[in-house]
């Protein structure tokens, strides 16, 4: 699992074109970290930012709903006989990213 400072650095690089303040990046890094889920990748999307998480255990989704600002949440089990790997995709609302909160896409 990435530390908050490493995640902030990754977010800053990935979202550099949007000229987000350090405060917004730091808040976003704290919001997208979820215990028990490893971040695979993240990218801008129509919701703001979409994050792909991976876990070997059935995911606990309560932390997402408690944080608020979730526009979309999808869970995909991998494996046919034994669901031994899970992919969780979350779309977080980020009003500071232009057009994201309006659903206009890129």
C-alpha contacts under 8 A as a table, 3 or more apart, distances in Angstrom:
res1	aa1	res2	aa2	distance
1	X	37	X	7.90
1	X	38	X	5.66
1	X	39	X	7.30
2	X	6	X	6.14
2	X	7	X	6.01
2	X	39	X	7.89
3	X	6	X	5.29
3	X	7	X	6.10
4	X	7	X	5.06
4	X	8	X	6.02
4	X	26	X	7.89
4	X	29	X	6.24
4	X	30	X	6.68
4	X	33	X	7.92
5	X	8	X	5.01
5	X	9	X	6.26
6	X	9	X	5.10
6	X	10	X	6.29
7	X	10	X	5.04
7	X	11	X	6.08
7	X	29	X	6.03
8	X	11	X	5.05
8	X	12	X	6.05
8	X	25	X	6.02
8	X	26	X	5.86
8	X	29	X	5.52
9	X	12	X	5.09
9	X	13	X	6.37
10	X	13	X	5.29
10	X	14	X	6.13
11	X	14	X	5.08
11	X	15	X	5.80
11	X	16	X	7.98
11	X	25	X	6.66
11	X	29	X	7.36
12	X	15	X	5.36
12	X	16	X	5.51
12	X	20	X	7.87
12	X	25	X	6.60
13	X	16	X	5.21
14	X	17	X	7.93
14	X	43	X	7.28
15	X	18	X	5.69
15	X	19	X	7.33
15	X	20	X	7.43
15	X	44	X	7.51
16	X	19	X	5.49
16	X	20	X	7.13
18	X	97	X	6.30
18	X	98	X	7.76
20	X	24	X	6.22
20	X	25	X	6.66
20	X	96	X	7.02
20	X	97	X	7.86
21	X	24	X	5.29
21	X	25	X	6.40
22	X	25	X	5.07
22	X	26	X	6.04
23	X	26	X	5.13
23	X	27	X	6.12
24	X	27	X	5.13
24	X	28	X	6.02
25	X	28	X	5.06
25	X	29	X	6.06
26	X	29	X	5.13
26	X	30	X	6.37
27	X	30	X	5.24
27	X	31	X	6.20
28	X	31	X	4.95
28	X	32	X	6.20
29	X	32	X	5.51
29	X	33	X	6.44
30	X	33	X	5.61
31	X	34	X	7.84
31	X	67	X	7.06
32	X	51	X	7.59
33	X	37	X	7.87
33	X	39	X	7.74
34	X	37	X	5.71
34	X	38	X	7.86
34	X	63	X	6.94
34	X	64	X	7.82
36	X	55	X	6.91
36	X	59	X	7.77
37	X	53	X	5.77
37	X	54	X	5.70
37	X	55	X	5.33
37	X	59	X	7.61
38	X	53	X	5.31
38	X	54	X	5.19
38	X	55	X	6.37
39	X	42	X	7.69
39	X	51	X	7.02
39	X	52	X	6.02
39	X	53	X	4.50
39	X	54	X	6.49
40	X	51	X	7.55
40	X	52	X	5.37
40	X	53	X	5.36
40	X	54	X	6.49
41	X	51	X	5.93
41	X	52	X	5.35
41	X	53	X	7.37
42	X	49	X	6.78
42	X	50	X	5.50
42	X	51	X	4.25
42	X	52	X	6.14
43	X	49	X	5.58
43	X	50	X	5.50
43	X	51	X	6.69
44	X	47	X	7.86
44	X	48	X	5.73
44	X	49	X	4.33
44	X	50	X	6.13
45	X	48	X	5.33
45	X	49	X	5.23
45	X	50	X	5.87
45	X	91	X	7.65
45	X	100	X	6.82
45	X	105	X	6.60
45	X	106	X	7.63
46	X	49	X	7.55
46	X	99	X	7.50
46	X	100	X	4.70
46	X	101	X	7.07
46	X	102	X	7.79
46	X	103	X	5.14
46	X	104	X	6.40
46	X	105	X	4.48
46	X	106	X	7.24
47	X	50	X	7.24
47	X	71	X	6.28
47	X	72	X	7.87
47	X	91	X	5.69
47	X	92	X	6.04
47	X	93	X	5.24
47	X	94	X	7.12
47	X	100	X	5.06
47	X	101	X	5.78
47	X	103	X	6.45
48	X	91	X	6.93
48	X	92	X	5.77
48	X	93	X	4.83
48	X	94	X	4.52
48	X	95	X	6.93
48	X	97	X	6.08
48	X	100	X	4.78
48	X	101	X	6.51
49	X	91	X	5.81
49	X	92	X	5.36
49	X	93	X	6.80
49	X	94	X	6.73
50	X	89	X	6.84
50	X	90	X	5.53
50	X	91	X	4.31
50	X	92	X	6.13
51	X	89	X	5.62
51	X	90	X	5.33
51	X	91	X	6.52
51	X	92	X	7.92
52	X	87	X	6.88
52	X	88	X	5.87
52	X	89	X	4.58
52	X	90	X	6.70
53	X	87	X	5.72
53	X	88	X	4.99
53	X	89	X	6.17
54	X	85	X	7.25
54	X	86	X	5.69
54	X	87	X	4.82
54	X	88	X	6.32
55	X	58	X	7.34
55	X	59	X	6.95
55	X	85	X	5.92
55	X	86	X	5.25
55	X	87	X	6.75
56	X	84	X	5.68
56	X	85	X	4.56
56	X	86	X	6.09
57	X	84	X	6.94
57	X	85	X	6.80
57	X	86	X	6.99
58	X	85	X	7.97
58	X	86	X	6.66
59	X	86	X	7.20
59	X	88	X	7.75
60	X	63	X	7.26
61	X	64	X	5.60
61	X	65	X	6.99
62	X	65	X	5.36
62	X	66	X	6.24
63	X	66	X	5.25
63	X	67	X	6.45
64	X	67	X	5.53
64	X	68	X	6.83
64	X	70	X	7.07
65	X	68	X	5.43
65	X	70	X	7.07
67	X	70	X	7.83
69	X	92	X	5.77
69	X	93	X	5.20
69	X	94	X	7.94
70	X	73	X	7.21
70	X	90	X	7.05
70	X	91	X	5.91
70	X	92	X	4.74
70	X	93	X	6.06
71	X	90	X	7.67
71	X	91	X	5.34
71	X	92	X	5.74
71	X	93	X	6.07
72	X	89	X	7.93
72	X	90	X	5.63
72	X	91	X	4.79
72	X	92	X	7.26
73	X	88	X	7.24
73	X	89	X	5.78
73	X	90	X	4.52
73	X	91	X	6.35
74	X	88	X	5.70
74	X	89	X	5.14
74	X	90	X	6.47
75	X	86	X	7.08
75	X	87	X	5.81
75	X	88	X	4.53
75	X	89	X	6.48
76	X	86	X	5.81
76	X	87	X	5.03
76	X	88	X	6.31
77	X	83	X	5.75
77	X	84	X	7.69
77	X	85	X	6.23
77	X	86	X	4.71
77	X	87	X	6.41
78	X	83	X	5.49
78	X	84	X	6.60
78	X	85	X	5.24
78	X	86	X	5.86
78	X	87	X	7.52
79	X	82	X	5.54
79	X	83	X	4.82
79	X	84	X	6.36
79	X	85	X	7.06
80	X	83	X	6.52
83	X	86	X	7.36
93	X	100	X	7.54
93	X	101	X	6.50
94	X	97	X	5.82
94	X	100	X	7.06
94	X	101	X	6.93
95	X	98	X	7.05
95	X	100	X	6.80
95	X	101	X	5.68
97	X	100	X	5.76
97	X	101	X	7.73
98	X	101	X	7.49
99	X	102	X	5.19
99	X	103	X	6.55
99	X	104	X	5.62
99	X	105	X	6.62
99	X	106	X	7.81
100	X	103	X	5.51
100	X	104	X	6.46
100	X	105	X	6.26
101	X	104	X	7.89
